[in-house]
Amino acid sequence: MDLNVPRLYELFLQDRQFLKNCRPKTIRSYRQAWNAFSAHLAGVARADQFRPALKQAVMAKMSEGRLKPSAINVYIRPMNAFVKWLANEEYIPSPIKPLELLKTTKRPIPTLTSQQISRLVSWRPKDVVDRRTHTMALVILDCGLRLDECLSLEQGDVDLENFLLTVQHGKGDKERKVPLSANGRALLFQYMRKHPNDVSSLIFATRTGTKISERNAERDLGALAKALQVPMRWHLLRHTFGTEFIRNGGNVADLKRILGHASITTTMLYVHNQSSDFVQKHNGYSPLSKAMRR
């Protein structure tokens, strides 16, 4: 039986959305991957044609020279998930070998400097929106939450007595517990007391009590970044938390649980991010340096 790849890809997206609870942002990225490769994949009729067609699609994108390998990898990953789904759902007789990701240059994860962190922490908001954005930024800096996880926090998710937050719907719709520092607890307590939400249970909400859109949250953080003269993004704050956690002695296993990573490989990027610390430690451990200090 010939494959109808466009129709099957739509079924795959429905599976991701309604059975795997993938977020709208993830579904959009999957659609972008299909749009990028559809010219080569739409006409595939047999399972043995899919991988060669996908390789041709990747080579075509590379030859255009407009996308970096890391960007093309963003398209390859959904396609690998799609071919795995085809086999699991028995649309093809046997699994298709996934396409290898393109080699990329690993760069240090960008983070805020200690001076920028101090500037953010010491800043004093001028109005309600400023205070809400500033508190959200400090909570993410304290706990490493993703933006949507922070926007979705409800009053029942905050356990002030035990210094814990409950992320009800993390990536992959997984629930996890995230620790709060003493300062983070005090910050949230003050905010919740001064800005109670009488319409819904959300902690960070609009003036009408509804959930803030990610677009508006990005706009508000942009205004804060401009006021501080510090380049900031929400995920940059999460990266800063992860990097500082390892730098200050935290272990990888704990960081993986806090950040909600599915793979330890992702968490290890924060360990590799400590290039300057790595050099400093080497100077202390090197037998040559030790001998020369005698």
C-alpha positions in Angstrom: 0.0 0.0 0.0 1.4 3.4 -1.0 2.0 5.9 1.8 0.1 9.1 1.9 2.8 11.0 3.8 1.0 14.4 4.2 -2.1 12.7 5.6 0.0 10.5 7.9 2.0 13.6 9.2 -1.3 15.3 10.1 -2.3 12.1 12.0 1.1 12.2 13.7 0.6 15.8 14.8 -2.9 14.9 16.2 -1.2 12.1 18.2 1.4 14.6 19.5 -1.2 17.1 20.5 -4.0 15.0 21.9 -2.3 11.9 23.2 1.2 13.2 24.1 -0.1 16.7 25.2 2.6 18.5 23.2 2.3 22.3 23.6 1.1 24.5 20.8 4.6 25.9 20.4 5.9 22.3 19.8 3.2 21.5 17.3 4.1 24.7 15.4 7.8 23.7 15.3 6.7 20.3 13.9 4.6 22.0 11.2 7.6 24.2 10.4 9.7 21.1 10.0 7.2 19.6 7.5 7.0 22.9 5.6 10.8 22.8 5.3 11.0 19.3 3.9 7.6 18.7 2.3 8.8 19.3 -1.2 11.0 16.2 -0.9 8.8 14.1 1.3 5.2 14.6 0.1 5.7 12.3 -2.9 7.2 9.4 -1.0 5.1 6.3 -1.7 7.1 3.5 0.0 8.9 3.2 3.4 12.2 2.5 1.8 12.0 5.8 0.0 11.6 7.9 3.1 15.1 8.0 4.5 16.8 8.8 1.1 14.2 11.6 0.5 14.8 13.0 4.0 18.6 13.0 3.3 18.0 14.8 0.0 15.8 17.4 1.9 18.6 18.0 4.4 21.3 18.4 1.7 19.1 20.8 -0.1 18.7 23.0 3.0 22.5 22.8 3.6 23.2 23.8 0.0 21.0 26.9 0.3 23.4 28.2 2.9 20.7 30.1 4.8 20.4 27.9 7.9 23.0 26.7 10.3 23.4 23.0 11.1 21.8 23.6 14.5 18.7 25.1 12.8 18.4 22.2 10.4 18.7 19.8 13.3 15.5 21.4 14.7 13.8 20.1 11.5 15.4 16.6 11.6 14.3 15.8 15.1 10.5 15.9 14.3 11.1 13.8 11.2 12.9 11.2 13.2 10.0 11.1 15.7 7.6 10.8 12.8 9.3 7.7 11.2 9.4 6.1 14.7 5.7 6.8 15.0 5.0 5.3 11.6 6.6 2.0 12.7 4.9 2.0 16.1 1.5 2.5 14.5 2.3 -0.2 11.9 1.9 2.1 8.8 5.3 0.7 7.7 6.4 -2.9 8.1 9.7 -2.2 9.9 11.4 0.8 11.6 13.3 3.3 9.5 16.7 4.1 10.8 16.7 7.7 12.1 18.7 10.3 10.4 21.8 11.4 12.2 21.9 15.0 13.4 24.4 17.4 11.7 27.5 18.1 13.6 27.5 21.5 15.3 29.9 23.7 17.2 29.1 23.6 20.9 29.2 27.0 22.3 28.9 28.0 26.0 25.3 28.6 27.1 24.8 32.4 27.5 24.1 33.6 31.0 23.9 36.8 33.0 27.1 38.0 34.6 27.3 38.4 38.4 27.1 42.2 37.9 24.0 41.9 35.8 22.4 39.5 38.3 23.0 42.1 41.1 21.5 44.8 38.9 18.4 42.7 38.3 18.0 41.8 42.0 18.4 45.3 43.3 16.1 47.0 40.8 13.0 48.6 42.3 9.7 48.3 40.2 7.7 51.4 39.6 4.2 49.9 38.9 2.2 46.7 39.0 3.4 45.3 35.7 7.0 46.1 36.6 6.6 44.3 39.9 4.9 41.3 38.3 7.6 41.0 35.6 10.4 41.6 38.1 9.0 38.9 40.5 8.7 36.4 37.7 12.2 37.0 36.6 13.6 36.5 40.2 11.5 33.3 40.7 12.9 31.9 37.4 16.4 32.9 38.5 15.8 31.2 41.8 14.2 28.0 40.5 15.0 27.6 36.9 11.4 27.4 35.7 10.4 27.6 32.1 8.3 30.7 31.2 5.1 28.8 30.7 5.7 26.9 34.0 6.0 30.2 35.8 2.9 31.7 34.0 0.9 28.6 35.0 1.8 28.7 38.7 -1.3 28.6 40.9 -1.7 29.4 44.6 -2.0 25.7 45.5 1.3 25.0 43.8 3.2 27.1 46.3 4.2 25.3 49.5 5.8 28.1 51.6 6.2 26.0 54.7 8.3 23.4 52.8 10.1 25.8 50.4 8.6 24.0 47.4 6.8 24.8 44.1 4.8 22.2 42.2 5.1 22.4 38.4 1.9 20.6 37.4 2.4 20.6 33.6 6.1 20.7 32.8 7.6 19.7 29.4 6.0 16.4 28.3 3.1 17.2 30.7 5.2 15.9 33.7 4.7 17.1 37.2 7.7 17.8 39.4 8.7 19.5 42.7 11.1 22.5 42.5 12.8 23.9 45.6 12.6 27.5 46.7 15.3 29.4 48.5 14.5 31.3 51.6 14.8 34.6 49.7 12.6 33.2 46.9 10.0 32.2 49.5 9.9 35.7 51.0 9.7 37.2 47.6 6.7 35.1 46.6 4.9 35.6 49.9 5.2 39.4 49.6 4.0 39.3 46.0 1.0 37.0 46.7 0.0 39.1 49.7 0.2 42.5 47.9 -1.4 41.2 44.6 -4.1 38.6 45.4 -5.9 37.2 42.4 -9.6 37.2 43.2 -10.8 35.9 39.8 -8.6 32.8 39.4 -6.0 30.8 41.2 -3.1 32.0 39.1 -0.3 33.8 40.9 1.0 35.9 37.9 -2.1 37.1 36.0 -3.4 40.0 33.9 -5.5 42.7 35.5 -8.6 40.7 34.8 -7.1 37.6 36.5 -6.4 35.6 33.3 -3.2 33.9 32.2 -0.6 36.2 30.6 0.3 35.3 27.1 4.0 34.4 26.4 4.1 37.2 23.8 3.0 39.8 26.4 5.5 38.3 28.9 8.3 38.7 26.4 7.2 42.3 25.8 7.2 43.1 29.5 10.6 41.5 30.0 11.9 43.5 27.1 10.8 46.7 28.9 12.6 45.6 32.1 15.7 44.7 30.2 15.7 48.2 28.6 15.3 49.8 32.0 18.2 47.8 33.4 20.3 48.1 30.3 20.8 44.3 30.6 20.0 42.0 27.6 17.5 39.5 28.9 15.3 36.7 27.8 13.2 34.4 30.0 15.2 31.3 29.0 18.4 33.2 29.7 17.3 33.4 33.3 16.8 29.7 33.4 20.2 29.1 31.8 21.7 31.4 34.5 20.1 29.4 37.3 21.5 26.1 35.9 25.0 27.5 35.4 25.2 29.1 38.8 23.7 25.9 40.4 26.7 23.9 39.1 29.2 26.6 39.8 28.1 26.9 43.4 28.5 23.2 44.1 25.2 21.7 43.0 25.2 18.2 41.4 24.0 17.2 38.0 21.4 14.7 39.2 19.7 17.4 41.4 19.8 19.9 38.6 18.2 17.4 36.2 15.3 17.0 38.6 14.9 20.7 39.2 15.0 21.7 35.5 12.8 18.8 34.4 15.2 17.5 31.8 14.3 14.2 30.1 18.0 13.4 29.5 21.1 13.9 31.6 22.9 14.8 28.4 21.0 18.1 28.3 21.8 18.9 31.9 25.5 18.1 31.3 25.7 21.2 29.1 25.7 23.3 32.3 28.7 21.4 33.5 30.5 22.0 30.2 29.6 25.7 30.5 32.1 26.1 33.3 35.1 26.7 31.1 36.7 29.4 33.4 36.1 27.3 36.5 37.5 24.3 34.8 40.8 26.2 34.1 41.0 27.5 37.6 40.5 24.0 39.1 43.1 22.6 36.8 45.7 25.1 38.0 45.0 23.8 41.5 45.1 20.1 40.6 48.0 20.1 38.1 51.1 18.2 39.4 53.3 20.7 37.5 51.7 23.7 39.1 51.9 22.0 42.5 55.6 21.3 42.1 56.3 24.9 40.9 54.6 26.3 44.0 57.0 24.5 46.4 
